Amino acid sequence: MISRGKEVVAMDHGEPVIRRDSALMRTVTGSFFRAVDPAYREAALSGSRSAGRYSPPGVPTLYLSSSQAGVDAAMVAHTRDKAPDLEVLRFSVDAARIADLRDHDALRSVGIEPADAAAEWQDVVAAGGSPSSWRVRETLERLGAQGLIDPSRKQPELWHLTLFKWNTDGAPRVREVRAR
């Protein structure tokens, strides 16, 4: 990657482009990936409806990875509910007002402790609780965020994009890119 002022430009690896808009918010454009059960392929753009790191059950949230390697890393944490044969789909994304969880100083400046985003969530949900990462989302939404950049906990050089809303007026635009 190379940097031009406030803009970070991806080289020819197909990596998404991230532009810094403020201390916390970014604009993100490019290709992203998502693993789905082939039986639910047509609903892939509907987002996840089950509980997730940043989503209570029933709250649609679109979880994407910035690379196919990111999909593999993310799936390590979801071995208990993973379908045996997942299909990796590619999406084109144009998203503004995305909070960057990799910038710990910016998070703390708005009252978010980075450890709350990274804390264990699956066992908390299984026990009927609300994980701290759901409160991180709530705070970011109050600040106008439409999603977040989430660093991979398995491989720190990788990252994911979580969208709180998409494909509605004023929200990030996401479309599937189908192979020709």
C-alpha positions as CSV (number, residue, x, y, z in Angstrom):
1,M,0.0,0.0,0.0
2,I,1.0,3.6,-0.6
3,S,-0.2,6.7,1.1
4,R,-1.1,10.0,-0.6
5,G,-2.0,12.6,2.0
6,K,-5.2,11.5,3.7
7,E,-5.8,8.7,1.1
8,V,-4.4,5.2,1.4
9,V,-4.2,3.5,-2.0
10,A,-4.1,-0.2,-2.5
11,M,-1.7,-1.6,-4.9
12,D,-2.8,-4.2,-7.5
13,H,-3.6,-6.9,-4.9
14,G,-7.3,-5.9,-5.2
15,E,-7.3,-4.6,-1.6
16,P,-10.0,-2.1,-0.7
17,V,-9.1,1.6,-0.6
18,I,-9.6,3.4,2.7
19,R,-9.7,7.2,2.9
20,R,-9.4,8.9,6.3
21,D,-12.3,11.4,6.7
22,S,-11.8,12.2,10.4
23,A,-10.0,10.9,13.4
24,L,-12.4,7.9,13.6
25,M,-14.4,7.8,10.3
26,R,-13.3,6.4,7.0
27,T,-14.6,5.9,3.5
28,V,-14.0,2.4,2.1
29,T,-14.4,1.3,-1.5
30,G,-13.4,-1.9,-3.2
31,S,-14.0,-5.7,-3.2
32,F,-14.9,-7.6,-0.1
33,F,-15.7,-11.3,0.5
34,R,-18.2,-13.3,2.5
35,A,-18.6,-17.0,3.1
36,V,-22.2,-18.3,2.8
37,D,-23.9,-21.6,2.9
38,P,-24.8,-22.3,-0.7
39,A,-28.4,-22.9,0.3
40,Y,-28.6,-19.2,1.4
41,R,-26.6,-17.7,-1.5
42,E,-29.5,-15.6,-2.8
43,A,-30.0,-14.1,0.7
44,A,-26.3,-13.2,1.1
45,L,-26.9,-9.5,0.8
46,S,-29.6,-9.7,3.5
47,G,-26.9,-9.9,6.1
48,S,-26.6,-12.0,9.2
49,R,-29.7,-12.3,11.4
50,S,-28.3,-14.5,14.1
51,A,-26.2,-13.0,17.0
52,G,-22.8,-11.8,16.0
53,R,-19.9,-9.9,17.5
54,Y,-21.6,-6.6,16.6
55,S,-25.3,-7.7,16.3
56,P,-27.9,-9.0,18.6
57,P,-30.2,-11.7,17.1
58,G,-32.7,-10.2,14.6
59,V,-30.6,-7.1,13.8
60,P,-29.5,-7.4,10.2
61,T,-25.7,-6.9,9.9
62,L,-23.5,-7.5,6.9
63,Y,-20.2,-9.0,7.8
64,L,-17.5,-8.9,5.1
65,S,-13.8,-9.6,4.9
66,S,-11.3,-7.4,3.0
67,S,-9.6,-10.5,1.5
68,Q,-10.2,-14.2,1.0
69,A,-7.6,-14.8,3.6
70,G,-9.7,-12.7,6.0
71,V,-12.7,-15.0,5.3
72,D,-10.5,-18.0,6.3
73,A,-9.3,-16.3,9.5
74,A,-12.9,-15.3,10.4
75,M,-14.2,-18.8,9.9
76,V,-11.8,-20.1,12.6
77,A,-14.0,-18.4,15.2
78,H,-17.2,-19.9,13.8
79,T,-16.5,-23.6,13.7
80,R,-19.5,-24.6,15.8
81,D,-22.1,-23.0,13.5
82,K,-20.3,-23.4,10.2
83,A,-21.9,-25.3,7.3
84,P,-19.6,-28.0,5.9
85,D,-19.2,-26.5,2.4
86,L,-19.2,-22.7,2.3
87,E,-19.1,-20.6,-0.8
88,V,-17.1,-17.4,-0.9
89,L,-18.8,-14.6,-2.6
90,R,-17.3,-11.3,-3.8
91,F,-19.0,-7.9,-3.3
92,S,-18.3,-4.4,-4.4
93,V,-18.6,-1.8,-1.6
94,D,-18.8,2.0,-1.5
95,A,-19.2,3.0,2.1
96,A,-18.8,6.3,4.1
97,R,-19.0,6.9,7.8
98,I,-17.2,3.7,8.7
99,A,-15.5,3.7,12.1
100,D,-12.0,2.4,12.2
101,L,-11.5,0.2,15.3
102,R,-7.8,-0.1,14.5
103,D,-7.3,3.5,15.7
104,H,-7.4,3.0,19.5
105,D,-6.7,6.7,20.2
106,A,-9.7,7.8,18.1
107,L,-11.9,5.1,19.9
108,R,-10.9,6.3,23.3
109,S,-11.6,9.9,22.3
110,V,-15.2,9.0,21.8
111,G,-15.5,6.9,25.0
112,I,-14.9,3.4,23.5
113,E,-12.4,1.1,25.1
114,P,-10.8,-1.0,22.3
115,A,-10.9,-4.1,24.5
116,D,-14.7,-3.9,24.6
117,A,-14.8,-4.5,20.8
118,A,-12.3,-7.4,21.0
119,A,-13.8,-9.1,24.0
120,E,-15.2,-12.7,23.9
121,W,-18.8,-12.6,22.8
122,Q,-20.0,-16.1,21.9
123,D,-20.1,-17.5,25.4
124,V,-21.7,-14.3,26.7
125,V,-24.5,-14.6,24.2
126,A,-24.9,-18.3,24.8
127,A,-25.3,-17.5,28.5
128,G,-28.1,-15.0,27.7
129,G,-25.9,-11.9,28.1
130,S,-25.1,-8.9,26.0
131,P,-21.5,-8.7,25.0
132,S,-19.5,-5.4,25.3
133,S,-19.1,-5.4,21.5
134,W,-22.9,-4.7,21.1
135,R,-22.4,-1.6,23.2
136,V,-19.5,-0.5,20.9
137,R,-21.9,-0.7,18.0
138,E,-24.6,1.2,19.8
139,T,-22.1,4.0,20.6
140,L,-20.8,4.1,17.0
141,E,-24.3,4.3,15.6
142,R,-25.1,7.2,18.0
143,L,-22.1,8.9,16.5
144,G,-23.4,8.4,13.0
145,A,-21.3,5.4,11.9
146,Q,-22.8,3.2,9.3
147,G,-20.4,0.4,10.0
148,L,-16.9,-0.4,11.2
149,I,-13.5,-1.7,10.3
150,D,-12.7,-4.6,12.6
151,P,-9.1,-5.9,12.8
152,S,-8.8,-9.7,12.7
153,R,-8.0,-11.2,16.1
154,K,-6.5,-14.3,14.4
155,Q,-4.2,-12.5,12.0
156,P,-3.7,-8.8,12.9
157,E,-2.7,-7.8,9.3
158,L,-6.2,-8.7,8.1
159,W,-9.4,-6.8,8.6
160,H,-13.1,-7.0,8.2
161,L,-15.9,-4.6,7.3
162,T,-19.1,-4.7,9.3
163,L,-22.1,-2.7,8.0
164,F,-25.0,-1.7,10.2
165,K,-27.1,-0.6,7.2
166,W,-26.6,-0.8,3.4
167,N,-28.4,-0.3,0.1
168,T,-30.9,2.2,1.5
169,D,-30.9,6.0,0.9
170,G,-27.7,7.5,2.3
171,A,-26.2,4.2,3.3
172,P,-23.3,2.2,2.0
173,R,-23.8,0.6,-1.4
174,V,-23.1,-3.1,-1.8
175,R,-23.5,-5.4,-4.8
176,E,-22.5,-8.9,-5.5
177,V,-19.8,-9.3,-8.2
178,R,-20.5,-12.5,-10.1
179,A,-17.9,-14.3,-12.1
180,R,-18.4,-14.0,-15.8
